[in-house]
Amino acid sequence: MKSSSKSIYSFFRLLVVTMLLWSACQQSAPDQNSEEPAQRIVLNSLDETKVFVQNDLAQPIPDDYAIPSYISSGLPVTQVYDSLQQRYPQFYGLEGESYLQAIMAAPEQYLRMSLENKAIRRYYDPNSRY
């Protein structure tokens, strides 16, 4: 494959992942009366997952995000992070390829966990980039 073909292919992969991430962030909770199933995010490779994570980390917390009560309960930050670990055990303690594989297996849960993690950081550090 020529270098320009690889670049075009990489660009389109990035575009698809960005669109999936944007779609997931814009999607509201499904209506109980709606017959339309919720859109599922599918990540097909570790490289695609890396781009997905990078795009997620670059996103701020939405202005209308309601901080979960366990975050704003006044508990020490260590206890709040313990709660986050209990809520999303499939990601805890993993790194590298194992972490990316866990994200590939459950990208929607990863997005929720990531958003809650950003909220914790902002709640306990008002100078946080989130």
C-alpha positions, 0 to 999 in steps of 0.5 A, spaced: 500 500 500 502 506 498 504 511 503 498 516 501 493 510 501 495 509 508 494 516 510 487 516 506 485 510 510 488 512 517 484 519 516 477 515 514 478 510 520 479 516 524 473 520 521 469 514 523 471 513 530 470 520 531 463 520 528 461 514 533 464 518 539 460 524 537 454 520 536 455 516 542 456 523 546 449 526 543 445 520 544 440 521 549 437 516 554 433 511 550 425 513 551 422 507 554 416 507 549 421 508 543 421 501 539 428 504 536 434 500 539 440 504 542 446 505 537 451 500 539 459 503 538 463 497 535 471 498 535 474 493 531 481 494 533 486 496 538 488 502 533 481 504 533 480 504 540 486 508 541 483 513 537 476 513 540 480 514 547 484 520 545 477 523 542 474 522 549 479 524 553 479 531 549 472 532 550 469 536 556 464 535 560 457 537 557 454 543 560 448 539 562 451 533 565 448 532 572 453 530 577 452 523 580 450 523 587 456 519 590 461 524 587 457 530 590 456 527 597 462 530 600 465 523 601 473 524 601 476 523 594 479 516 595 472 514 597 469 517 591 474 513 587 473 507 590 466 507 588 468 509 581 472 502 581 466 498 584 461 501 579 466 499 573 470 493 575 472 491 568 476 497 567 480 497 574 487 495 574 488 494 567 493 498 563 496 498 556 493 492 551 488 489 556 485 496 558 484 497 550 481 490 550 476 492 556 474 498 552 473 494 546 468 489 549 464 495 553 465 502 549 459 505 552 460 503 559 467 506 558 464 513 556 460 513 562 466 511 567 470 516 563 465 522 564 464 520 571 472 520 572 472 527 569 466 529 573 470 527 580 476 531 577 472 537 576 468 537 583 475 536 587 479 540 583 476 546 580 482 548 576 481 541 572 481 541 565 475 538 565 
